[in-house]
Amino acid sequence: MRRAAPSAAPAPVADLHGRALFLDVDGTLLDIAARPDAIRVPAGLVTVLARLSDRLDGALALVSGRAIDELDSLFAPLQLPTAGLHGLEIRLPDGTRSSPAGEALAGPVRAEALAFAAGRPGVIVEDKRHTLAVHFRLAPDAEGAVDALARGWLATLGAGWEIQRGKAVVEIRPVGRDKGTALATLMRQAPFDGRVPLMVGDDLTDEHAFDMAATLGGHGVLVGHRQPSAARFRLPDPAAVRAWLADMAQPLQESRR
């Protein structure tokens, strides 16, 4: 898929008929926090998402690197169709869930990650059971060491694993599923099937979903100023995303005022 600099922000879509909307969470719906557990959901956002889901006849999904159970806790009581762990787990619109069939990530990898972080203030290990992420937002000088650590794990774990890089994070994960495959899976299910997909995300992990949305006749919306990207449009930050969504969540006559 061709990469370029995304164009200006898309205008709010007043007529949502025939659209399907896929939303990343951290850095897209929510402002990035220094630590993964410090993320906060702004007041009113859950109500906006519920209204927007209604306007889309249920064709609204979260597509995140977080686990589904964690996303449910963040956005309670709302439970949307969701892809968690970058597509490793999926909850379909009918509530059916699929999770990784393989074993959890090997214990020695976890132990090595924790020992590594213990000696480097600001490095944070996020254990997601089937994947493991090492964050260095608070310790940017550790980036090279974190990358080398992850490459060592690949040599230890062998085929079937890959490194996923993101904003100040390196994650080790099974191959074969990503946010693009998750979007494609959801697009085969009612009420998503037959609609035009719009994927909104900020990180390198969202590029797979931008590609898939374009393949299926839709497009991506990049949050932030990173380039190049497969996204066609751009919004500057999560606050702009929330304002855009709130506008679309209004009844048609109000969104046109």
VOMAR-752652 format. One record per residue (C-alpha): residue in one letter; chain; residue number from 1; x, y, z. Coordinates in pm, 1 decimal, decimal comma, m for minus. Layout:
BEGIN
   resn   chain   resi          X          Y          Z
      A       A    NUM          X          Y          Z
...
//
This chain:
BEGIN
   resn   chain   resi          X          Y          Z
      M       A      1        0,0        0,0        0,0
      R       A      2      132,9      343,3      m95,9
      R       A      3      252,9      557,4      194,4
      A       A      4      223,0      937,0      184,2
      A       A      5      150,8     1232,3      408,2
      P       A      6     m220,7     1226,5      500,3
      S       A      7     m427,5     1523,0      389,5
      A       A      8     m623,4     1765,1      606,7
      A       A      9     m876,5     1651,4      864,4
      P       A     10    m1191,5     1487,9      728,2
      A       A     11    m1519,0     1674,7      764,1
      P       A     12    m1769,5     1511,8      999,2
      V       A     13    m1978,7     1253,4      817,9
      A       A     14    m2336,9     1369,2      867,2
      D       A     15    m2490,1     1072,5      685,8
      L       A     16    m2346,4      758,8      843,6
      H       A     17    m2556,3      520,2      637,9
      G       A     18    m2335,3      249,0      494,7
      R       A     19    m2032,8      336,1      709,9
      A       A     20    m1843,2      122,6      961,8
      L       A     21    m1612,0      287,0     1213,7
      F       A     22    m1306,1      127,8     1377,8
      L       A     23    m1128,1      311,9     1659,3
      D       A     24     m788,7      262,2     1819,0
      V       A     25     m782,1      357,6     2187,4
      D       A     26     m449,2      482,0     2330,4
      G       A     27     m335,1      791,2     2142,4
      T       A     28     m658,6      802,5     1942,3
      L       A     29     m965,5      802,3     2166,4
      L       A     30     m760,1      862,0     2480,2
      D       A     31     m459,1     1082,1     2548,5
      I       A     32     m133,7      892,2     2588,9
      A       A     33      m28,1      852,2     2951,7
      A       A     34      321,5      808,0     3092,4
      R       A     35      223,9      460,6     3210,9
      P       A     36      m28,5      219,7     3050,7
      D       A     37     m223,1      198,0     3377,9
      A       A     38     m250,4      578,3     3405,2
      I       A     39     m482,0      619,3     3105,8
      R       A     40     m806,3      808,8     3169,4
      V       A     41    m1142,8      811,4     2988,1
      P       A     42    m1276,0     1169,7     2961,1
      A       A     43    m1621,1     1242,3     3096,7
      G       A     44    m1890,3     1199,3     2835,3
      L       A     45    m1687,3      985,4     2595,5
      V       A     46    m1873,4      662,4     2673,3
      T       A     47    m2204,3      839,0     2603,2
      V       A     48    m2071,2      970,2     2270,3
      L       A     49    m1955,2      621,7     2167,5
      A       A     50    m2291,2      468,5     2262,3
      R       A     51    m2480,5      730,1     2058,9
      L       A     52    m2248,2      688,7     1764,5
      S       A     53    m2288,1      311,2     1775,6
      D       A     54    m2663,2      360,0     1760,9
      R       A     55    m2631,0      594,0     1461,2
      L       A     56    m2416,1      329,5     1289,8
      D       A     57    m2664,6       51,7     1372,6
      G       A     58    m2394,0     m117,5     1577,4
      A       A     59    m2113,7      m93,6     1319,5
      L       A     60    m1864,8       62,2     1561,4
      A       A     61    m1567,7     m133,9     1697,9
      L       A     62    m1262,0      m78,6     1913,7
      V       A     63     m931,1     m206,7     1772,8
      S       A     64     m660,3     m187,9     2037,5
      G       A     65     m340,0     m333,4     2172,6
      R       A     66     m508,1     m369,4     2511,4
      A       A     67     m692,4     m686,0     2612,7
      I       A     68    m1069,8     m695,2     2566,3
      D       A     69    m1136,7     m730,9     2940,8
      E       A     70     m929,3     m419,9     3009,2
      L       A     71    m1115,5     m223,9     2741,1
      D       A     72    m1449,5     m331,6     2888,7
      S       A     73    m1335,6     m198,4     3225,0
      L       A     74    m1224,7      133,7     3075,8
      F       A     75    m1548,8      194,0     2884,4
      A       A     76    m1798,3       30,3     3122,4
      P       A     77    m2087,4      m24,9     3094,9
      L       A     78    m2043,6       m6,6     2715,9
      Q       A     79    m1932,7     m327,7     2543,1
      L       A     80    m1865,8     m286,5     2173,1
      P       A     81    m1742,3     m532,7     1911,2
      T       A     82    m1372,7     m531,5     1992,2
      A       A     83    m1034,9     m652,4     1870,8
      G       A     84     m782,3     m673,5     2153,2
      L       A     85     m409,3     m747,4     2167,9
      H       A     86     m364,3     m608,1     1815,4
      G       A     87     m613,1     m859,5     1675,9
      L       A     88     m508,9    m1168,8     1872,3
      E       A     89     m848,3    m1169,3     2042,5
      I       A     90    m1181,2    m1059,5     1895,3
      R       A     91    m1536,0    m1015,0     2025,4
      L       A     92    m1785,6    m1032,7     1742,0
      P       A     93    m2109,9     m831,6     1736,7
      D       A     94    m2305,0    m1132,9     1867,8
      G       A     95    m2074,3    m1152,8     2171,2
      T       A     96    m1877,1    m1454,0     2052,7
      R       A     97    m1512,2    m1426,6     2154,5
      S       A     98    m1200,7    m1581,5     2007,9
      S       A     99     m867,3    m1585,4     2189,8
      P       A    100     m517,4    m1709,4     2107,8
      A       A    101     m510,6    m2088,6     2088,2
      G       A    102     m144,5    m2122,1     2183,0
      E       A    103       23,1    m2115,9     2520,2
      A       A    104       99,4    m1797,4     2705,5
      L       A    105      435,8    m1634,6     2647,3
      A       A    106      716,5    m1834,2     2805,7
      G       A    107      794,8    m1758,1     3170,0
      P       A    108     1169,4    m1700,7     3115,8
      V       A    109     1091,8    m1414,3     2877,7
      R       A    110      877,3    m1249,1     3143,0
      A       A    111     1144,7    m1298,0     3406,7
      E       A    112     1412,2    m1149,5     3182,9
      A       A    113     1191,2     m851,1     3099,9
      L       A    114     1122,3     m778,5     3466,3
      A       A    115     1490,1     m808,7     3556,6
      F       A    116     1577,3     m576,6     3268,4
      A       A    117     1324,7     m314,4     3383,8
      A       A    118     1432,3     m342,0     3746,9
      G       A    119     1773,7     m207,9     3654,3
      R       A    120     1646,8       74,2     3436,8
      P       A    121     1422,5      335,0     3604,7
      G       A    122     1138,0      442,1     3377,6
      V       A    123     1125,2      120,1     3176,6
      I       A    124      785,4      m47,4     3225,5
      V       A    125      689,5     m406,0     3144,3
      E       A    126      326,8     m463,2     3039,6
      D       A    127      241,5     m833,5     3064,5
      K       A    128      m55,6     m919,3     2840,3
      R       A    129      m14,9    m1295,9     2886,8
      H       A    130        4,2    m1381,9     2514,9
      T       A    131      217,8    m1078,6     2434,0
      L       A    132      463,0     m869,4     2631,6
      A       A    133      535,7     m500,0     2583,0
      V       A    134      831,6     m302,0     2714,6
      H       A    135      764,5       72,1     2738,7
      F       A    136     1044,2      327,4     2749,0
      R       A    137      851,0      657,0     2727,6
      L       A    138      995,3      758,1     3064,5
      A       A    139     1342,4      629,6     2971,7
      P       A    140     1403,8      724,2     2606,2
      D       A    141     1775,4      646,7     2632,3
      A       A    142     1684,7      279,3     2685,2
      E       A    143     1537,1      240,2     2334,7
      G       A    144     1839,8       63,9     2187,9
      A       A    145     1868,8     m176,7     2480,2
      V       A    146     1495,5     m254,1     2467,8
      D       A    147     1516,8     m328,1     2096,9
      A       A    148     1817,2     m554,6     2146,2
      L       A    149     1635,2     m737,6     2425,6
      A       A    150     1335,0     m804,3     2201,1
      R       A    151     1555,3     m924,0     1915,3
      G       A    152     1717,1    m1167,3     2157,7
      W       A    153     1374,6    m1303,5     2246,5
      L       A    154     1302,6    m1369,7     1881,5
      A       A    155     1616,5    m1580,2     1861,4
      T       A    156     1509,7    m1771,6     2173,3
      L       A    157     1143,4    m1821,8     2083,3
      G       A    158     1201,9    m1910,7     1719,4
      A       A    159      952,2    m1901,7     1434,2
      G       A    160      599,7    m1791,4     1511,6
      W       A    161      692,0    m1471,9     1695,4
      E       A    162      757,7    m1116,5     1580,4
      I       A    163      847,1     m772,6     1712,5
      Q       A    164      582,1     m501,7     1697,5
      R       A    165      721,5     m151,4     1742,8
      G       A    166      511,1      144,7     1848,1
      K       A    167      542,5      484,0     2013,8
      A       A    168      809,3      435,9     2283,7
      V       A    169      724,0       65,4     2308,7
      V       A    170      848,0     m265,0     2172,9
      E       A    171      619,1     m568,9     2191,9
      I       A    172      683,2     m937,9     2129,8
      R       A    173      379,6    m1116,7     1985,7
      P       A    174      270,5    m1420,3     1782,8
      V       A    175      269,8    m1380,9     1404,3
      G       A    176      m39,1    m1418,3     1187,5
      R       A    177     m283,1    m1167,0     1331,1
      D       A    178     m281,2     m789,7     1342,5
      K       A    179     m524,5     m499,7     1341,0
      G       A    180     m575,8     m544,0      967,7
      T       A    181     m681,2     m908,1      997,2
      A       A    182     m907,7     m808,8     1286,5
      L       A    183    m1076,5     m538,4     1080,2
      A       A    184    m1127,6     m785,6      795,5
      T       A    185    m1280,8    m1041,8     1033,5
      L       A    186    m1528,1     m787,8     1173,1
      M       A    187    m1613,3     m664,1      823,2
      R       A    188    m1741,3    m1013,9      741,2
      Q       A    189    m1995,5     m992,5     1023,6
      A       A    190    m2330,9     m813,2     1039,2
      P       A    191    m2379,1     m519,5     1082,3
      F       A    192    m2031,7     m438,7      940,4
      D       A    193    m2058,2     m642,2      619,9
      G       A    194    m2131,5     m441,6      307,3
      R       A    195    m2031,9     m111,9      466,8
      V       A    196    m1741,0      124,7      396,0
      P       A    197    m1476,6       97,6      671,5
      L       A    198    m1313,8      400,8      835,9
      M       A    199    m1018,8      320,7     1062,9
      V       A    200     m887,7      584,4     1304,9
      G       A    201     m550,3      529,9     1471,4
      D       A    202     m221,3      692,3     1563,4
      D       A    203       55,1      433,1     1579,1
      L       A    204      254,9      203,5     1353,8
      T       A    205       34,4      m82,9     1472,3
      D       A    206     m261,4       85,6     1300,2
      E       A    207     m100,9       83,1      955,6
      H       A    208     m216,8     m276,8      895,9
      A       A    209     m574,3     m162,0      957,3
      F       A    210     m533,4      145,1      734,0
      D       A    211     m417,8      m86,2      456,8
      M       A    212     m709,4     m324,0      507,2
      A       A    213     m966,0      m41,9      521,3
      A       A    214     m835,5       87,1      187,6
      T       A    215     m841,3     m262,5       38,7
      L       A    216    m1207,1     m289,9      137,9
      G       A    217    m1297,6       43,3      m20,9
      G       A    218    m1260,6      267,8      282,6
      H       A    219     m979,0      473,4      429,4
      G       A    220     m775,7      551,2      737,0
      V       A    221     m758,3      861,1      954,0
      L       A    222     m417,5      915,4     1114,9
      V       A    223     m407,9     1086,8     1453,4
      G       A    224      m97,9     1304,0     1489,4
      H       A    225      174,4     1409,8     1251,0
      R       A    226      362,5     1086,7     1180,0
      Q       A    227      438,0     1022,5      813,7
      P       A    228      438,3      854,5      575,5
      S       A    229      117,1      659,5      634,2
      A       A    230     m140,6      455,2      445,4
      A       A    231     m408,7      677,5      602,8
      R       A    232     m581,5      918,2      368,0
      F       A    233     m683,9     1181,2      622,5
      R       A    234     m548,1     1323,6      946,5
      L       A    235     m666,4     1462,1     1279,2
      P       A    236     m410,3     1639,8     1500,7
      D       A    237     m468,4     1473,1     1839,1
      P       A    238     m713,3     1270,0     2053,9
      A       A    239     m903,4     1584,1     2155,0
      A       A    240     m977,6     1648,7     1787,4
      V       A    241    m1086,4     1286,3     1745,5
      R       A    242    m1328,5     1315,7     2036,4
      A       A    243    m1472,4     1641,3     1898,1
      W       A    244    m1512,5     1480,6     1553,2
      L       A    245    m1689,8     1179,2     1702,1
      A       A    246    m1915,2     1397,4     1918,8
      D       A    247    m2022,0     1592,2     1609,4
      M       A    248    m2107,5     1272,1     1423,9
      A       A    249    m2292,6     1133,7     1726,4
      Q       A    250    m2543,2     1419,9     1716,7
      P       A    251    m2874,4     1377,2     1534,3
      L       A    252    m2849,3     1473,8     1168,9
      Q       A    253    m3023,8     1809,8     1201,8
      E       A    254    m2795,8     1916,6     1491,3
      S       A    255    m2469,4     1809,2     1321,7
      R       A    256    m2553,3     2037,4     1026,9
      R       A    257    m2595,1     2353,6     1234,1
//
